[in-house]
Amino acid sequence: MWHSMVSTSPRPRTANLTLALVCLAVFVAVVALTRYVSLGSMIAVVLLPPLARVLSHAPMPVVLAAAATAVLVVLKHLENLKRLARGEERKLGSR
């Protein structure tokens, strides 16, 4: 079964690299615009599941695993979200 999930074609690697670069670009853009690292992290990880499906044509179990990971990351950042909403979250470079 495992061998059926492993591909020797360069296409999956290229699609996965594209996916990683898009998520990285989103992260960098959000941080550059807002200077909030936590916001950049959360937005990038929330975009990961749909982008994995669209850009990488990832199988549904992979998309669901990415979605579960995104949920865990957002739950882990709940305090950051509350500070963002109150305008109290520290910005990159601030003390």
C-alpha positions as CSV (number, residue, x, y, z in Angstrom):
1,M,0.0,0.0,0.0
2,W,2.7,2.5,0.9
3,H,4.4,2.1,-2.5
4,S,1.2,3.3,-4.2
5,M,1.5,6.6,-2.3
6,V,5.1,7.2,-3.3
7,S,5.6,8.7,-6.7
8,T,8.7,8.7,-8.7
9,S,7.4,11.5,-10.9
10,P,8.9,15.0,-10.4
11,R,5.4,16.5,-10.5
12,P,4.5,15.9,-6.8
13,R,7.8,17.3,-5.7
14,T,7.2,20.4,-7.8
15,A,3.7,20.8,-6.6
16,N,4.8,20.4,-3.0
17,L,7.5,22.9,-3.4
18,T,5.0,25.3,-5.0
19,L,2.7,24.8,-2.1
20,A,5.5,25.4,0.5
21,L,6.6,28.5,-1.4
22,V,3.0,29.9,-1.6
23,C,2.5,29.4,2.1
24,L,5.9,31.0,2.9
25,A,5.1,33.9,0.6
26,V,1.7,34.4,2.4
27,F,3.5,34.3,5.8
28,V,6.2,36.8,4.7
29,A,3.6,39.1,3.2
30,V,1.4,39.1,6.3
31,V,4.3,39.7,8.6
32,A,5.7,42.4,6.3
33,L,2.4,44.2,6.2
34,T,1.3,43.8,9.8
35,R,4.5,42.9,11.7
36,Y,2.5,40.2,13.5
37,V,4.3,36.8,13.3
38,S,1.5,34.9,14.9
39,L,-1.0,36.3,12.4
40,G,1.2,35.3,9.5
41,S,1.6,31.8,10.9
42,M,-2.1,31.3,11.4
43,I,-3.1,32.6,8.0
44,A,-0.5,30.5,6.3
45,V,-1.5,27.3,8.1
46,V,-5.2,27.9,7.6
47,L,-4.6,28.3,3.8
48,L,-2.5,25.1,3.7
49,P,-5.4,22.5,3.4
50,P,-7.2,24.2,0.5
51,L,-4.0,25.0,-1.2
52,A,-2.7,21.5,-0.8
53,R,-5.8,20.2,-2.5
54,V,-5.7,22.8,-5.3
55,L,-2.0,23.1,-6.0
56,S,-0.7,19.6,-5.1
57,H,-3.9,17.6,-5.8
58,A,-3.3,16.1,-2.4
59,P,-5.4,13.1,-1.5
60,M,-8.2,13.8,1.0
61,P,-6.5,12.1,4.0
62,V,-3.6,14.5,3.5
63,V,-5.9,17.5,3.2
64,L,-7.8,16.4,6.4
65,A,-4.5,15.9,8.3
66,A,-3.4,19.5,7.2
67,A,-6.8,20.8,8.3
68,A,-6.4,19.1,11.7
69,T,-3.0,20.6,12.0
70,A,-4.4,24.0,11.2
71,V,-7.0,23.7,13.9
72,L,-4.4,22.7,16.4
73,V,-2.2,25.7,15.5
74,V,-5.1,28.1,15.7
75,L,-6.1,26.6,19.1
76,K,-2.6,27.0,20.3
77,H,-2.6,30.6,19.2
78,L,-5.9,31.6,20.9
79,E,-4.2,33.9,23.4
80,N,-2.5,35.6,20.4
81,L,-5.8,36.0,18.7
82,K,-7.3,37.6,21.9
83,R,-4.3,40.0,22.1
84,L,-4.7,40.8,18.4
85,A,-8.4,41.6,19.0
86,R,-7.5,43.9,21.9
87,G,-4.6,45.5,20.1
88,E,-2.1,44.2,22.6
89,E,-0.2,41.6,20.5
90,R,3.5,42.5,20.3
91,K,4.7,43.3,16.8
92,L,7.9,42.0,15.2
93,G,10.8,44.3,16.4
94,S,8.9,45.8,19.3
95,R,10.0,45.4,22.9
